[in-house]
Amino acid sequence: MRFSNSNTRCWVAGLVIAAASVLFAQPPGGPPPPDSGSYASVSGTVSQLNYGPEMEVTSFLINKNTLVTFPPHVGWALSSTLKPGASVQLTGYGSTTPSGMQRVELQTVNANGQILSVPQPGQFTSYNGSGRVTQLNYNREGDVDGFLLDNGVFAKTPPPRSSNLAVSVGTPVSLTGYSHKTMNGQTVVDVQSINGQTLAYAPPGPPPPPR
């Protein structure tokens, strides 16, 4: 059987297109990322860290195909633990970025044997404790927005109310409120009352509905 030149060219072109389809259908290296909206456990190698304007870590790539994101304050805790090439195990929620990348919103990460957890909405517990004030805390406007206690607790108070509190360095205080643990294990309390004086400070809201 003889083929014309035109038939041969069409056959070769079809073979090239089929081969290209198979090539580009293959996923990048590493395991596939989680489906959008699903809760998943992912492991792999950190490809690179991504940075904000002050060189704070804002996210990182895992297995070259999944972007792992977290709240801004978390990057400072992770920067000393995560390095490109590090093996990690993490949990979080999958989604897709506007640019089409697969993304995991971090909840926990195990890097070099150190397990860190990102505080999530709803992970607040009632707090009732006492201590001695070691330092007042000032915000960018120079207002007192909280204080540190000698037991390591950071008590957060809204600036409009802080100015009316009889709190100074060395003062013993008794607190009630809602607490959570930061990624480095520190206790932070959203104060509801100090020495029996109630603050007009709304408690943390309920956790978001599952996505």
Backbone torsions as a table, in degrees:
resi	resn	phi	psi	omega
1	MET	NA	135.5	-179.6
2	ARG	-109.1	140.6	177.9
3	PHE	-109.3	141.5	174.7
4	SER	-75.4	162.2	178.9
5	ASN	-60.0	-37.4	-178.8
6	SER	-66.6	-38.7	178.4
7	ASN	-67.4	-38.7	179.0
8	THR	-63.7	-43.3	179.4
9	ARG	-62.8	-41.4	179.4
10	CYS	-63.9	-39.5	-179.2
11	TRP	-66.0	-42.8	179.1
12	VAL	-65.3	-42.3	179.8
13	ALA	-62.3	-40.9	178.7
14	GLY	-63.8	-39.2	179.3
15	LEU	-64.0	-41.6	178.9
16	VAL	-63.2	-43.6	-179.5
17	ILE	-64.5	-40.9	179.7
18	ALA	-64.6	-42.3	179.6
19	ALA	-63.9	-41.0	179.5
20	ALA	-64.7	-37.0	179.4
21	SER	-63.3	-41.9	178.8
22	VAL	-66.0	-41.9	-178.5
23	LEU	-61.7	-49.7	-175.3
24	PHE	-79.3	-11.5	176.3
25	ALA	-79.9	-14.5	-179.2
26	GLN	-72.7	134.1	179.5
27	PRO	-72.8	158.7	176.3
28	PRO	-61.6	173.1	-178.0
29	GLY	-61.1	154.4	179.4
30	GLY	92.4	168.8	-179.8
31	PRO	-68.0	155.6	-179.6
32	PRO	-66.2	148.7	179.0
33	PRO	-72.0	164.7	179.8
34	PRO	-69.1	155.5	176.3
35	ASP	-66.7	152.5	-179.6
36	SER	-61.2	131.6	177.3
37	GLY	84.4	-2.7	-177.1
38	SER	-95.8	153.8	174.4
39	TYR	-93.0	128.8	-172.9
40	ALA	-143.8	160.7	171.7
41	SER	-112.0	124.1	-174.4
42	VAL	-125.5	142.5	175.3
43	SER	-133.5	155.7	179.6
44	GLY	163.0	-157.2	-175.0
45	THR	-114.9	136.6	176.7
46	VAL	-70.0	118.2	179.8
47	SER	-80.2	-43.7	179.3
48	GLN	-164.1	157.4	172.3
49	LEU	-97.6	147.3	175.1
50	ASN	-114.5	145.4	-169.2
51	TYR	-123.3	153.6	172.7
52	GLY	-93.0	-173.7	-174.7
53	PRO	-62.4	-25.5	179.6
54	GLU	-104.7	24.2	-179.8
55	MET	63.5	22.8	172.3
56	GLU	-80.1	143.3	179.6
57	VAL	-73.1	123.0	-177.8
58	THR	-106.3	-20.9	178.8
59	SER	-173.3	174.2	172.8
60	PHE	-149.4	157.7	177.4
61	LEU	-96.4	139.8	175.7
62	ILE	-123.3	135.3	-179.7
63	ASN	56.6	20.8	176.1
64	LYS	67.3	1.3	-175.3
65	ASN	-134.3	0.7	-178.3
66	THR	-133.0	129.1	179.1
67	LEU	-94.8	125.7	-179.8
68	VAL	-105.5	121.0	-175.7
69	THR	-117.1	162.7	-177.7
70	PHE	-163.8	167.3	178.7
71	PRO	-61.2	154.8	-175.1
72	PRO	-54.6	-41.9	-174.9
73	HIS	-68.7	-19.1	-177.2
74	VAL	-70.4	-30.6	-177.4
75	GLY	-58.0	-35.6	-179.8
76	TRP	-65.0	-36.9	179.3
77	ALA	-73.1	-32.6	-177.3
78	LEU	-81.6	-24.3	-171.8
79	SER	-60.5	-30.6	-179.6
80	SER	-85.8	-9.7	-176.7
81	THR	-105.1	-39.1	-175.1
82	LEU	-94.5	133.8	175.0
83	LYS	-137.6	150.0	174.0
84	PRO	-55.4	135.1	-177.7
85	GLY	95.7	-11.6	-179.4
86	ALA	-72.5	141.0	175.1
87	SER	-86.6	131.4	-177.4
88	VAL	-133.7	154.6	169.2
89	GLN	-124.7	132.2	-176.0
90	LEU	-144.8	159.3	173.6
91	THR	-125.0	154.5	178.9
92	GLY	171.4	-170.8	-178.3
93	TYR	-107.4	130.9	179.6
94	GLY	-81.8	147.8	174.9
95	SER	-159.1	179.5	179.0
96	THR	-123.0	133.5	179.5
97	THR	-77.2	162.8	176.5
98	PRO	-57.5	-27.3	-179.9
99	SER	-83.5	-4.2	177.3
100	GLY	98.3	0.5	178.0
101	MET	-74.9	149.8	171.5
102	GLN	-79.7	140.2	-174.5
103	ARG	-134.3	146.4	172.1
104	VAL	-123.6	122.4	175.1
105	GLU	-85.1	111.6	-167.5
106	LEU	-64.3	138.9	169.6
107	GLN	-117.7	-50.7	175.7
108	THR	-137.2	150.6	176.8
109	VAL	-141.5	136.7	175.2
110	ASN	-112.3	109.1	-178.9
111	ALA	-127.4	122.6	179.9
112	ASN	55.9	35.2	178.3
113	GLY	81.3	-2.8	178.6
114	GLN	-100.5	122.1	-178.6
115	ILE	-99.8	124.6	178.8
116	LEU	-120.3	140.6	179.8
117	SER	-121.1	133.7	177.2
118	VAL	-84.8	123.1	177.6
119	PRO	-57.8	129.3	-178.9
120	GLN	-108.5	152.0	174.5
121	PRO	-54.9	135.2	-179.1
122	GLY	96.0	-11.3	179.9
123	GLN	-91.6	43.2	178.0
124	PHE	-106.1	144.6	177.3
125	THR	-125.2	154.3	178.0
126	SER	-64.6	142.0	-177.6
127	TYR	-126.8	136.8	174.7
128	ASN	-145.7	107.7	-176.4
129	GLY	-157.2	-177.9	-177.7
130	SER	-146.9	165.5	178.6
131	GLY	178.9	-174.7	179.6
132	ARG	-114.2	135.1	-177.0
133	VAL	-70.6	125.3	177.8
134	THR	-105.5	-19.5	-177.3
135	GLN	-164.9	138.6	169.7
136	LEU	-85.8	148.4	-179.9
137	ASN	-110.4	134.4	-177.3
138	TYR	-114.4	140.3	176.2
139	ASN	-89.4	-173.1	-175.9
140	ARG	-64.7	-23.1	179.8
141	GLU	-90.9	0.2	179.9
142	GLY	86.0	8.1	178.1
143	ASP	-87.1	145.9	173.6
144	VAL	-73.9	122.8	179.4
145	ASP	-121.6	17.0	178.4
146	GLY	159.4	-174.3	180.0
147	PHE	-158.7	160.9	178.0
148	LEU	-102.1	144.7	177.0
149	LEU	-107.5	161.5	-178.1
150	ASP	-68.7	-10.2	176.1
151	ASN	-95.7	8.7	177.1
152	GLY	91.2	-4.8	-179.2
153	VAL	-73.6	137.0	172.1
154	PHE	-103.5	114.7	-178.8
155	ALA	-96.5	121.4	179.7
156	LYS	-97.5	131.0	178.2
157	THR	-132.4	141.2	179.9
158	PRO	-67.9	133.1	-176.1
159	PRO	-50.5	-41.9	-179.0
160	PRO	-59.0	-29.5	-178.6
161	ARG	-92.5	-25.1	-176.1
162	SER	-60.9	-35.6	-176.9
163	SER	-66.6	-20.4	-179.0
164	ASN	-95.6	0.0	-177.9
165	LEU	-87.4	139.1	177.9
166	ALA	-85.9	65.3	-178.3
167	VAL	-123.0	129.0	177.4
168	SER	-146.2	168.5	-179.9
169	VAL	-59.2	128.9	-178.5
170	GLY	95.7	-9.1	-178.9
171	THR	-75.4	131.0	171.6
172	PRO	-78.4	136.8	-178.5
173	VAL	-134.8	153.5	173.2
174	SER	-119.7	127.5	-172.3
175	LEU	-119.8	148.4	163.0
176	THR	-129.2	154.0	179.8
177	GLY	167.4	-154.1	-179.9
178	TYR	-123.8	129.5	-174.8
179	SER	-118.4	158.5	171.0
180	HIS	-149.9	163.5	179.1
181	LYS	-98.6	135.9	173.9
182	THR	-79.6	175.3	-178.4
183	MET	-65.8	-24.5	177.8
184	ASN	-96.7	14.2	172.2
185	GLY	88.6	3.3	179.3
186	GLN	-77.5	148.1	178.0
187	THR	-94.7	125.9	176.8
188	VAL	-116.3	131.3	-177.2
189	VAL	-118.2	123.8	168.2
190	ASP	-82.5	104.5	-169.2
191	VAL	-72.2	133.9	174.0
192	GLN	-105.3	-31.3	176.5
193	SER	-151.3	148.0	177.5
194	ILE	-128.3	121.3	-179.1
195	ASN	51.2	38.7	178.3
196	GLY	84.5	-6.4	179.8
197	GLN	-90.0	118.0	-177.2
198	THR	-78.6	138.1	177.0
199	LEU	-102.2	146.9	176.3
200	ALA	-83.4	78.5	-173.8
201	TYR	-138.5	113.2	-174.8
202	ALA	-65.8	139.4	177.0
203	PRO	-67.9	161.3	177.4
204	PRO	-57.4	145.2	-178.0
205	GLY	-74.7	171.8	179.5
206	PRO	-69.9	159.5	178.4
207	PRO	-65.0	152.6	179.3
208	PRO	-69.2	154.3	178.4
209	PRO	-66.5	153.5	177.9
210	PRO	-58.5	143.6	180.0
211	ARG	-97.5	NA	NA
